């Protein structure tokens, strides 16, 4: 199951694109819940915290790690969809 499903989209999606796709707010929540169990750093990236505090929530707000338009967001979603569809066969 893990070979056929875990992280498959990451082959076409970088970590910052992924954060913008799912939302920097969700990414921050995940970092708050998980990082202390995986790393010695005291918490999430201050930059990520600042993005969320500024309302830069990724695709859903039009700004995250990068600026997103309807067209650029659709193009990224299409790239991920096309990859997953081709992989499934």
Secondary structure, DSSP 8 states (H G I E B T S, - for coil): -HHHHTTGGGGT--HHHHHHHH-HHHHHHHHHHHHHHH-SSSSS-HHHHHHHHTT--BTTTTBSSSB--HHHHHHHHHHHHHHHHHHH-
